[in-house]
Amino acid sequence: GEDRAEIRIDVYGQNPPVISLPGAIGGFSVLQDSILVLAPEVSSVLPVTYSWTVDGKEVSTDSVYTFPTEETGMFDAGLRVVNRDGADEIEFTVEVLSPGEAFSWTFDRTEYGICAGRSLMLRPLDIKYPFDAVYIWSVDGNEVQSGQTPEYVFDLTAEGSHTVNVTMRNSYTTASQDLTVAVLPAEGTYFRPADGSSNAFISRVFEYTPAPGQFINEGYTAATPAEACDYAFQRLSESQFVSLGAFGGYIVVGFDHSVESGGEGALDLQITGNAHSSSSEPGIIWVSQDENGNGLPDDTWYELRGSEYGKPETWHDYAVTYYRPSGPGMSVEWTDNRGNSGTVDYLKAFHRQDSYYPAWITADSYTLRGTRLQDRLVDESGNGSLWVGHPFDWGYADNWSATDPDIDKFSISDAVRWDGEPAGLKYIDFVKIQCGVQAKGGSTGEQSTELTLIRDLHL
């Protein structure tokens, strides 16, 4: 007799673990006697073991580690994860700060300009551990405001350069920052009228700083910011899409003339993308005048109000920091200024360039700040096979509408000041478009605003 049986043997490649701990690349800072929980995401199809170390000594073998913060100082920490196919490890620093050391703030710039007759909101950003802070503002040596409010509205009308100082005092420490504000000639001084030789389309890309994304570094090489701008300008000149990557990625463009406002509700700008019925990836639009007349976009930016402006689910002054991956073929980690973290996923089945982190950005991390819209990306299938990016009503680039033929056209009259009031701009010289969502959908990857055309509708 004879007896037979079939057995199946599956042979898999090596699958060592991969650790993701957003924020580790830049290190962690934490207040003394507070809580720092380190909870990494580990990708592994096999069982793993953990080993946490602090200053070279193993301190835990748990998957999650709560770092002790009783003692101040800088500590070298690490995590090693092992499975039978290999290991992955990361090293990072943890700085435990006393209350006197913990305060921090940032400023988006230290030099400002504003046309005479306009006001400017000055404020520190990302304030950490202020405790009982009092903020004292002075202009040209004269105190103008003192209190718990960190913002100050500058509204001097005298042309010239003014020195502004803000000092923070709390029970533990003092910090100070000098700013310079130039009050410039009134609006219209540097207006550039269009003539017969003017082009309706943009004449220059001044900045192209995308967030990481699946289309970044794909099919092109840009080693410097100038080369990146050249690439973006060439693509737009050919009506080919330029991707802004994940949240905060932006492009700044200019025209060979000033684009005039047609007044309330008039359509002045057209900005097209590649949105369709199942994919809206909205971009926030900002406009600026060349207030100082130097031909560069270093002046005040005004957001174009869209349908979501001012809603509680819309986050203003939202900032995301992206971290360079340690090797090729890896997802890009990010953290934000609201305590969240995540990744821009590497999609090896579709976009195989070495890295989605812009090659011309030399820093190991960079921060992008802007307005974030609510995530409207939905898995309509329930199984990850159909992700739909639902549109917004109006006012955003790369946004779909089946009924509104003017969904990609915009009015300069929608520009708003820092307080949400109409800016009343008579013309603009520069446009910035910035990806306004932080969302991802399985194999479709991150939502990223794409642009194909930017033009003046009056020519």
Phi, psi and omega in degrees: 000174183213138178232132182232149174217145177254135174237150180251131177241116177263129180250119181251156174287175178293138181230071176293158181288158175231126182263137170232119177225085183307134181097345183294326183299318180274352183083162182248143172239136185214147180284140177307137179066020172257189185245129173235108179259122179259110185234087183286157167261127181241122177267116180198133176273353182244159175300146183231160170239153184242146173217111177264138178232149172227122183051043174084357182248135178292131183239345181195151172240016177277162179287333179238137184233130174263114185285133178288135185237020180289328184255132179279160178136180178257129184237140175266119183240163180200160176222131175238128179240132186231137163231183187290346179266351181156201185212159171223147178213151177229152175234144182201169179250152172232121177254119177262120189251141172285163178305328179287340180260345196282331185301138174209155175207166175226162175230136182292336176196167178243354177235130183230158172221146181209138179294145177305136181096353178251164178245160185222129176274121176252132181197145171286155182244159174050050179290128179238137176054056178283337184053238183262046189295142168240135182249124181248121179254138174225150178235122181053039176087357181251125179294132183239344181198142177212133179165190182279351179278123183280347184270153175219134178264114179271124182219028176295148182251349182287120181297148180130181183266134181235138177265123180245134177236138171238130178239131176256130175233131170228189185291349187244331188200173176228140176224149185217149178215131174265140176232155176240129178239123176261121172274118191258168177303158185297159178308138179103343182301321183248024177298136180243099183292147175287150175224191185297339181266357184290147181255136178291335184267165183299151180254348184198146167257116182275323181216139170225099182235082179285158164284164174303148180186168187293338180262358182280134183070008183267117176078010177207161178235124176224114183263346182225160176303323179297318178294324177295319178296318178299317178300312183296319180296317179298316179299313181293327178296333180260010183058031174264148187287145172244126182268140177262002180069201184288194186308138171091341179301140187215163173225141178241126183231163178220167180245167177274012179202170174277134179270116184280148173278133177277002180102182185306120175081351180290147180266120188247328186233144171241129179227109183257154177226208179237033179295151173215184192301335180246010182213101167247128181232076198294139176247137175282139181250131177238149178228158183209148171262152173280076187293328182263359173073017182266002177078008183241150181277062181245028184251193182286133176263140177239126179285138170280119180296128174246187185297337184260000184298131175084355178284150183298332180278356176264126185256118174268157182055039177273134184229137178234133175254127179254144185242134180298130176296153182280350180200173180290155175071024183244150174294157179260122180277151176216155170229157179235178183272017174240014176086008180265163177209164180181197180220149162268111192287142174277126185251080188295340180282343187234321185228103193256011175303155188305319186213148174266359179277125186309126187294335184271358174268113187276337180290153179281352173205155175209152186244134177241136187231141178180206180258128181251128177271161178297143178291120176242023177273122188232137173279092184290336182278334185083352180234012177085005183268345180217102176259132182239125174267102185287144186280169172255164189296311182191161170098012184226146177286155177055046185234133189267145168213136178274347187238338185259106180290347181255021182299335181258019179241147192221153183250129176298335180294348177276359178295135181237153177281184178300334183260008179087355178280153180303136180282335178067035182288135178274341180194168174221160179242335185227152178229136173238130174244135188223132178301128188253013181227152174234092184207157177212153184224085174053231183288348176280346176075201185287151169284133182214124177299131173242145182234145177234341183199143175222121185212160174275121183283352182272354180245000000 
